[in-house]
Amino acid sequence: MHILVCSDSFKEALSSGKVCQAIAAGVVMAVPDAEVSLFPLADGGEGLTPVLQYHLGAKVIAAQVSDPLGRPVQASYLWIEADQTAFIEMAQAAGLALLKNEARDPLRTSTYGVGELIAHALDRGARKILLGLGGSATTDAGLGMGAALGLTFLDRQGNSLPPCGESLGQVASVQAKNMHPRVRDCRFIGLCDVSNPLFGPEGAAVVYGPQKGANEDSVALLDQGLRHIAPVWEDVRSILFDPRMDNVPLAQIPGAGAAGGLGAGVLAFLNGVLLPGIDAIMDLTGLEKHLQTADLILTGEGRLDRQTLQGKLIQGITQLAARYKKPVIALCGAVELGLSEIEDLGLQAAFAIGRRPEHLDAAMSHTSENLKHTASQVMRIWAARNLLNQGSKILCHFGEKDESLAPVCTHFPQKNPYF
C-alpha cells in the first residue's frame, strides 16, 4: 500500500517537513511493509519558502529587512535566475512568529519589511514575484509594504503617517512620485491561504486580529480603518495602473483580507492578482501526479477549524483527492469542526493528536511525538481493515537526516504557468 504524507507546518511547533517525518515514522511503526512518500506542503502562509526550495531547487537569497516592529531581521526569499522569478514569504519579514506574545499588537506592527524584500528582488531584476500571504503579525492592508516601495501616506493636514495599522483610519491621500521604478515592469501574484474580504464580520481585523494581539477595542479600530482606506486604495490603484474593468470592489475580492489586508495592498499597489495559495503550490510542486498513485493520503495542520474552510491546505488536498477518489485522513493539533463539516470537507476522518491535558507550550513541544503516536494508531486501524501486506520503503525525505526514514528523493515539476 502506498501512503502519501502531505502536510502543512504546525505553526510555531514544527515545519511541514518535520511534520511529514513524524507522521511517516508512525506509519512505519504500525505497518512496516507500507510504502510511504513524504511531500511537505504549504498553502501560501508560514513555511512557504522551505517547501518550494525543497521541491523546486531554487536559490536562497538572504536580505536584512525590518521585522513587524521595525527592528533588523535576517530574511530570505527564493530565486530562479532562468525565469527571473522570486518567491517571497511575507512571514519572513512580518510574521507572527517573529514576535513574543507580549509584543504582538496589530495597531503598531507593519509590513514595511515585506516591501523591502520585494524591492530587493526587483533590484535583482525580478520580472515575476509570487508572494505568500499568511502567518502575519500585521493588519495594515499593505500600508507598510507600500511605504517601503516609495509611497507616502498623508493625513488631512498633509503630514506623513507612520506605516502601521493604527494609521489606516487617518490616510487622506497617497503620493506615488517616489514609487520603485520597477514595480510596473514586474508581474505580482499573491498566494492566499484564506479568502476573506478586507473588512466586516469576515474581514481581516475581526477574524484574525485577536490572534495577533488585538483586544476588542483594537479590533473595532482596525476594522474601521480598513473600511476607511478601501476606497483610498481603489483610487491609488486607478492612478498607478489602468482602471479595472470589473465592478467588484477591491475590498470584496476573495483574499483581499489575507495577511491582515496585505492582499488588498497587492491589488492596489502592485497591480497584482490573488490566487488560492494551495492550488498554486500543488501545481508548482506537481502533487497531482504523486497523489494519483496513493492508496491513502495523510495530511495535517495545527488547527482544523472554520479557517480551514477559507482556502487552507487541507481543503485544497481533499478537493484534488476527490477527483481520483482517494481517501484523506487529517492529523491536527486541534479539531474544532463538527462531524458534518469534516465530511463536507471531504475527509475520511480527522484526529486531534493531543494525548493528555496540558498547557499549549507543553503540547507544542510534544507535537512530533504526538503525531507519530496518532499516525501509528490510525494506520493500525487502517491496516486491520485492509489486511495489508506489501513491500516497505520510504520514497522521500525532508529535513534533518533520520536513519529510520530511508533515502532522500527529489522531483522537479515540468514547466508550468507560474514561471
KENUGU-108145 format. One record per residue (C-alpha): residue number from 1; residue in one letter; x, y, z. Coordinates in steps of 0.001 Angstrom, whole numbers, plus 524288, in hexadecimal, padded with zeros to 5 digits. Example, Ala and Ser with C-alpha at 12.3 -4.5 7.8 and 13.67 -1.06 7.14 Angstrom:
  num  residu     px     py     pz
    1       A  8300C  7EE6C  81E78
    2       S  83566  7FBDC  81BE4
END
This chain:
  num  residu     px     py     pz
    1       M  80000  80000  80000
    2       H  804C5  80D8A  7FC73
    3       I  802E4  8181C  806D6
    4       L  804E3  82641  80291
    5       V  80802  82F5E  80DE0
    6       C  805DA  83D8A  80A06
    7       S  80444  846DF  81557
    8       D  80521  85537  818A1
    9       S  80DC7  85A16  8239D
   10       F  8088F  85AAF  83178
   11       K  80A43  86929  83405
   12       E  8150B  86C41  83DD3
   13       A  816BD  85DB0  840B3
   14       L  81BC6  855F6  834E6
   15       S  81F05  858B1  826B1
   16       S  81734  85179  81C6C
   17       G  822EC  848D6  819A3
   18       K  8243F  844AE  827CD
   19       V  81595  84280  828CB
   20       C  81658  83960  81D1C
   21       Q  821F3  83251  82335
   22       A  81AB8  83016  82FF2
   23       I  80E84  82B00  8292E
   24       A  8169D  8220A  82085
   25       A  81DB8  81C92  82C4A
   26       G  810A3  81928  83278
   27       V  80C0D  812B2  825E6
   28       V  81830  80A2F  82526
   29       M  816EF  80664  83379
   30       A  80942  8013F  83123
   31       V  80AAE  7FBCE  82361
   32       P  81918  7F88E  820D4
   33       D  81652  7F419  81304
   34       A  80F35  80084  80ECD
   35       E  814CC  808FB  803F1
   36       V  8155B  81717  808A7
   37       S  817D0  823AA  800F5
   38       L  81AA6  8305F  80812
   39       F  81595  83C99  80166
   40       P  816A7  848E4  809E8
   41       L  80D68  853C0  805EE
   42       A  80915  86180  8094A
   43       D  7FD2D  86965  80598
   44       G  80387  876AC  803D1
   45       G  8054D  87957  81242
   46       E  81065  87671  81B8A
   47       G  81A0F  86C4E  81660
   48       L  81894  86F59  807DF
   49       T  8270C  871F6  80582
   50       P  82CC3  864EF  80A33
   51       V  82200  85D33  8037C
   52       L  8243F  8637F  7F633
   53       Q  83300  86302  7F7DE
   54       Y  831F2  85462  7FA3A
   55       H  82946  851AD  7EE93
   56       L  82EDD  85B74  7E4CE
   57       G  83D2F  85C23  7E887
   58       A  83CF6  86B01  7E7F9
   59       K  8481E  87370  7ECF6
   60       V  84683  8798A  7FA76
   61       I  84946  88830  7FADB
   62       A  84BC3  88E6A  80814
   63       A  84809  89C60  80B66
   64       Q  847A5  8A48A  817CB
   65       V  83A88  8AB4A  81911
   66       S  8317C  8B0C9  82388
   67       D  8297E  8A7E0  82C44
   68       P  81B43  8AB50  82FBD
   69       L  82003  8B555  839BD
   70       G  82A85  8BB39  83118
   71       R  83617  8B3F8  836FE
   72       P  84082  8ADBE  82E37
   73       V  83E01  89F82  82ADC
   74       Q  84484  895DC  821AB
   75       A  83B05  890FC  8176F
   76       S  83C0A  889CE  80A88
   77       Y  834B0  88707  7FE11
   78       L  83620  87D73  7F2DD
   79       W  83B88  880E1  7E596
   80       I  83B21  879F4  7D880
   81       E  8447B  880F4  7CF69
   82       A  83FC9  87ACE  7C2BF
   83       D  83233  88059  7C4BA
   84       Q  8361C  88C55  7CCB8
   85       T  82BE6  887D5  7D666
   86       A  82BE1  88A29  7E512
   87       F  823EB  88323  7EF80
   88       I  821F4  88B90  7FB7F
   89       E  81BB2  8870D  80827
   90       M  81651  89319  80EE7
   91       A  8178A  88C69  81C20
   92       Q  82659  88CF3  81AAC
   93       A  82592  89B9B  81D09
   94       A  8184F  89DD2  82367
   95       G  814B9  890C1  82958
   96       L  80E3A  88E82  83665
   97       A  818F2  884E3  83A19
   98       L  822CD  8901F  83A2D
   99       L  81C6B  89640  84620
  100       K  81AFA  891DF  85424
  101       N  80D14  8916F  85933
  102       E  80E61  89E04  860DE
  103       A  81350  8A56F  854E2
  104       R  807F5  8A1D0  84C01
  105       D  7FF99  8ADA1  848AA
  106       P  7FA21  8AF71  83ADF
  107       L  7F82A  8BDF7  83D6A
  108       R  806F3  8BF73  83DE4
  109       T  80BEB  8B4E3  834C5
  110       S  80F38  8B720  8267D
  111       T  811C2  8B02C  8198E
  112       Y  81CF0  8B992  816A2
  113       G  826B8  8AE61  8166A
  114       V  81E8E  8A75B  80C21
  115       G  82008  8B324  80349
  116       E  82EAF  8B2E6  805D1
  117       L  82F52  8A4A5  80187
  118       I  827A0  8A7F2  7F530
  119       A  830BD  8B365  7F24B
  120       H  83C88  8AA75  7F41C
  121       A  836FD  8A0E1  7EA29
  122       L  8337B  8ABD3  7E0B4
  123       D  8414D  8B126  7E18E
  124       R  84617  8A384  7DE44
  125       G  83E22  8A415  7D1B3
  126       A  831BA  89CC0  7D565
  127       R  8277C  89C6A  7CAB5
  128       K  81E19  89404  7D277
  129       I  81C16  89359  7E12D
  130       L  8137F  88975  7E82E
  131       L  81056  88E93  7F5A8
  132       G  80BA5  88543  80042
  133       L  8013B  88C11  80865
  134       G  7FF83  885C3  815A0
  135       G  80497  88494  82379
  136       S  804BD  8934F  8252B
  137       A  8062D  89B65  83186
  138       T  8002B  8A706  82A86
  139       T  7F342  8AD63  826EE
  140       D  7F7F1  8B8EF  81EDA
  141       A  7F1F5  8B575  81189
  142       G  7FF75  8B645  80B73
  143       L  801C7  8C453  80FC1
  144       G  80F52  8C0D4  814B2
  145       M  8129B  8B94F  8084D
  146       G  80E83  8C509  80029
  147       A  816BE  8CE39  8086B
  148       A  822E0  8C5D1  8066D
  149       L  8207C  8C640  7F7BF
  150       G  8201D  8D514  7F7A5
  151       L  811F7  8D8DB  7FA3F
  152       T  80F53  8E3B7  80413
  153       F  802C7  8E377  80C10
  154       L  7FDB9  8F095  810CA
  155       D  7F344  8F4DF  81A66
  156       R  7E9C3  9001D  8182A
  157       Q  7F3F1  90A05  81C86
  158       G  7FDD5  904AC  812C4
  159       N  80641  8FE30  81D11
  160       S  80CFC  8F150  81A1A
  161       L  80747  8E5E5  821A7
  162       P  80EF5  8DAC8  827F4
  163       P  80D44  8CE0E  8203F
  164       C  8053D  8C618  829ED
  165       G  7F75D  8C18F  82C6F
  166       E  7F412  8CD01  83543
  167       S  7F5D3  8D65D  829C4
  168       L  7EB89  8D034  820F9
  169       G  7E042  8D8C2  8256C
  170       Q  7E843  8E532  82399
  171       V  7EC84  8E36A  81575
  172       A  7E712  8EE84  80D33
  173       S  7F00A  8EDE8  80156
  174       V  7FB52  8E644  7FB91
  175       Q  8070D  8EB8A  7F426
  176       A  80D70  8E271  7EA3D
  177       K  81835  8EAD5  7E450
  178       N  822D6  8E2BC  7EAF7
  179       M  81CE8  8D568  7E7A3
  180       H  8271C  8CB12  7E483
  181       P  8292B  8CC4D  7D5BC
  182       R  828F0  8BDA6  7D322
  183       V  81BBF  8BA99  7D94D
  184       R  8149D  8BCF3  7CC80
  185       D  81DBC  8B3BB  7C525
  186       C  81B6B  8A82F  7CE42
  187       R  81008  89EB9  7CF22
  188       F  80B4C  89C4E  7DD02
  189       I  80378  89088  7E197
  190       G  7FE80  89021  7EF8C
  191       L  7FCDE  88257  7F4D5
  192       C  7F208  882B4  7FEFC
  193       D  7EF94  878C0  809A3
  194       V  7E228  87EA2  80C5A
  195       S  7D779  884DA  80416
  196       N  7D28F  88F2A  80D9E
  197       P  7CE8C  89CC8  80930
  198       L  7D5A5  8A8C2  80E4B
  199       F  7CC0B  8AD0B  818CF
  200       G  7BF53  8A952  81F5E
  201       P  7BB3C  89D73  82779
  202       E  7C3CB  89474  81F35
  203       G  7CE72  89E87  81CEB
  204       A  7DCC8  89F55  82099
  205       A  7DB2A  8A63D  82DB0
  206       V  7CF3B  89F50  83327
  207       V  7D34D  89169  82FB4
  208       Y  7E208  891FC  8315C
  209       G  7E4C8  89DF7  839C3
  210       P  7E336  89717  846EF
  211       Q  7ED64  88CB6  843DB
  212       K  7F6ED  897C9  840A6
  213       G  7F524  89E38  84DE3
  214       A  7E9B1  8A75B  84B41
  215       N  7DFB7  8A961  85612
  216       E  7D172  8ACA4  8537A
  217       D  7D3FD  8BB49  85246
  218       S  7DF9F  8B922  84948
  219       V  7D7C3  8B01D  8407C
  220       A  7CD1C  8BA77  83F31
  221       L  7D71B  8C517  83C36
  222       L  7DE13  8BCC3  83220
  223       D  7D185  8B8B5  82B60
  224       Q  7CD6D  8C6F5  82ACC
  225       G  7DAB2  8CA4D  824FD
  226       L  7D989  8BFA3  81AB7
  227       R  7CC13  8C4B7  816DC
  228       H  7D1BC  8D261  815CF
  229       I  7DD37  8CF0C  80D0A
  230       A  7D5CE  8C5E8  803C7
  231       P  7D199  8D0E9  7FA7F
  232       V  7DED4  8D78A  7FC1D
  233       W  7E5B4  8CB29  7F78A
  234       E  7DC28  8CA7D  7EC07
  235       D  7E003  8D850  7E80F
  236       V  7EE8D  8D564  7E986
  237       R  7ED87  8C9A0  7E0C1
  238       S  7E645  8D151  7D660
  239       I  7F0C1  8DBE4  7D6A1
  240       L  7FC62  8D290  7D645
  241       F  7F6DD  8C8FC  7CC64
  242       D  7EBF9  8C7AC  7C266
  243       P  7DE19  8C867  7C7D5
  244       R  7D85E  8BB25  7CB3C
  245       M  7CE34  8B610  7C1C7
  246       D  7C617  8AE2D  7CB71
  247       N  7BC83  8B3C7  7D53A
  248       V  7C0DD  8ABF8  7E11A
  249       P  7C57E  8B518  7EC00
  250       L  7D3CC  8B2C3  7EF05
  251       A  7D0A4  8B030  7FD52
  252       Q  7C757  8A520  7F9B3
  253       I  7D08B  89DB4  7F0C6
  254       P  7D314  8905A  7F71B
  255       G  7DFEF  89120  7FE69
  256       A  7DFFF  8A001  7FFED
  257       G  7DFF5  89DB1  80E99
  258       A  7EB19  893D3  80E42
  259       A  7F6F9  896D8  816C6
  260       G  7F042  8A20E  81DB8
  261       G  7EB7A  8A823  8111A
  262       L  7F868  8A6DE  80A04
  263       G  7F08C  8A076  7FF20
  264       A  7E9F7  8AD90  7FCD5
  265       G  7F74D  8B410  7FC8E
  266       V  7FC0E  8AA86  7F232
  267       L  7F034  8ADF9  7E9E4
  268       A  7F160  8BCA4  7EBE3
  269       F  7FFFD  8BF63  7EC27
  270       L  80573  8B469  7E3B6
  271       N  7FA6A  8B246  7D9EB
  272       G  7FB30  8A420  7DE22
  273       V  7F1B1  898DC  7DDB1
  274       L  7EDA5  8903B  7E911
  275       L  7ED1F  8816B  7E7D2
  276       P  7EA14  8769D  7F195
  277       G  7F794  87351  7F69F
  278       I  7F581  864C3  7F802
  279       D  7F0EC  8636F  7E9DB
  280       A  7FCE1  86A8F  7E4C5
  281       I  8063B  86303  7ED70
  282       M  80047  855E1  7E9D1
  283       D  80282  8598A  7DB95
  284       L  8105B  85E5D  7DDFD
  285       T  8145B  85220  7E559
  286       G  80DA6  84847  7DC82
  287       L  80581  84264  7E766
  288       E  7FAF5  83D37  7DE5E
  289       K  80353  832F0  7D7B3
  290       H  80800  82DCC  7E4E8
  291       L  7FA59  82DA9  7EA9A
  292       Q  7F554  8251E  7DF89
  293       T  7FDCB  819A1  7E3EC
  294       A  7FA20  81A7E  7F258
  295       D  7F0B2  8116C  7F93A
  296       L  7EF5C  81A86  804F2
  297       I  7F303  828C0  80761
  298       L  7F6BF  82D2D  81511
  299       T  7F6BF  83BDF  81707
  300       G  7F670  84576  8222F
  301       E  7F6F2  85346  82763
  302       G  7F74A  85969  834BF
  303       R  7E8C3  85BE2  835F5
  304       L  7DD49  8569F  82E2F
  305       D  7D32B  8616B  82F67
  306       R  7CB21  86B24  8279B
  307       Q  7D776  87112  821F2
  308       T  7DA35  863F1  81B86
  309       L  7CDEB  86631  8138C
  310       Q  7D31F  8734C  80E9A
  311       G  7DD55  86D84  80576
  312       K  7E713  866D1  80E67
  313       L  7EFA8  85B5C  80A90
  314       I  7E6D8  85036  80EE2
  315       Q  7DB86  85557  806E0
  316       G  7E428  855F8  7FAC7
  317       I  7E908  8481C  7FCBD
  318       T  7DB87  84255  7FECF
  319       Q  7D663  84907  7F297
  320       L  7E18F  84390  7EA74
  321       A  7E06C  83618  7F0A9
  322       A  7D1DF  835BB  7ED9F
  323       R  7D4F1  835F5  7DF0F
  324       Y  7DBD7  828E7  7E075
  325       K  7D335  82374  7EB5B
  326       K  7DEA0  822CE  7F4DA
  327       P  7DBAF  8227A  80389
  328       V  7E1A9  82D37  80BF5
  329       I  7E3CD  82CC9  81AAF
  330       A  7E7F5  838E6  82242
  331       L  7F064  8393F  82E89
  332       C  7EF59  84673  83544
  333       G  7F322  84D51  841B0
  334       A  7E4D9  85052  84410
  335       V  7D844  84C81  83D1B
  336       E  7CD7D  85692  83EA6
  337       L  7C4E1  85310  83309
  338       G  7B8D2  84AD6  8352B
  339       L  7B68E  83D80  82F40
  340       S  7AE76  842A8  823EE
  341       E  7B889  84D30  820F4
  342       I  7C379  84319  820D9
  343       E  7BBB0  83AD6  8176A
  344       D  7B83E  84681  80ED8
  345       L  7C6A3  84A22  80E7E
  346       G  7C92D  83D01  80809
  347       L  7D0BE  8369A  8130D
  348       Q  7CF82  82824  815F9
  349       A  7D28B  82B85  82415
  350       A  7D955  835CB  82C76
  351       F  7E106  83385  838FD
  352       A  7E5FC  83CD1  84367
  353       I  7F390  83852  84736
  354       G  7F386  83C91  8558E
  355       R  7F47D  8312C  85EFD
  356       R  7F35D  837FD  86C1A
  357       P  7EE85  844EA  871C9
  358       E  7F9D7  84E9A  871BF
  359       H  7FD0B  85CDE  86F69
  360       L  7FEFD  8616E  8616E
  361       D  80DC4  862F1  862B5
  362       A  80F0C  854FC  867A7
  363       A  80603  84FCC  85D1E
  364       M  80DF3  8569D  8529D
  365       S  81A8B  850BB  857D3
  366       H  81461  8432E  8567F
  367       T  80F79  84546  84897
  368       S  818E3  83BD9  84200
  369       E  816B2  83134  84C2A
  370       N  807F8  832DC  84B88
  371       L  807A4  8329B  83CB4
  372       K  80F92  82625  83C70
  373       H  806DC  81FAB  846A0
  374       T  7FA0F  823BA  8400E
  375       A  7FEC5  81FD3  83281
  376       S  8029A  8125B  83782
  377       Q  7F52D  81057  83D9B
  378       V  7EE1C  814F5  83167
  379       M  7F61B  80BC3  82902
  380       R  7F3B6  80020  831F3
  381       I  7E52A  8020B  82FCB
  382       W  7E70E  8042D  82137
  383       A  7EFCD  7F839  81FED
  384       A  7E63B  7EFAE  82743
  385       R  7DB8B  7F441  81E4E
  386       N  7E302  7F1E4  811CD
  387       L  7EB5B  7E613  815CC
  388       L  7F78A  7EC1E  81005
  389       N  803DB  7E4B0  80CBC
  390       Q  80C8F  7EBD2  80300
  391       G  81AF7  7EF70  801D5
  392       S  81FD9  7FAB3  80A3B
  393       K  827F1  8066D  8066B
  394       I  82866  81517  808CD
  395       L  828F3  81C45  7FBD8
  396       C  82B62  82A47  80028
  397       H  831E1  830E5  80B97
  398       F  83243  83F19  80FC6
  399       G  839CC  84640  81A4B
  400       E  84429  840BF  82343
  401       K  848E6  8330B  8208F
  402       D  8418F  82888  827DC
  403       E  846E4  81AC1  82633
  404       S  83972  81501  828DE
  405       L  83448  81B8E  81C99
  406       A  83C1A  816A3  81101
  407       P  84197  81E13  8055F
  408       V  83F34  82B88  80006
  409       C  8385C  82D72  7F310
  410       T  834EB  839FF  7EC25
  411       H  82CB3  83CE2  7E068
  412       F  82B9E  848C4  7D7C0
  413       P  81E92  84C7E  7D1B2
  414       Q  81D53  84F4E  7C34C
  415       K  81C15  85D0A  7BDFF
  416       N  80FB3  86361  7C32B
  417       P  80870  8705B  7C221
  418       Y  80E10  875C8  7CEC8
  419       F  81B5F  877C8  7C854
END
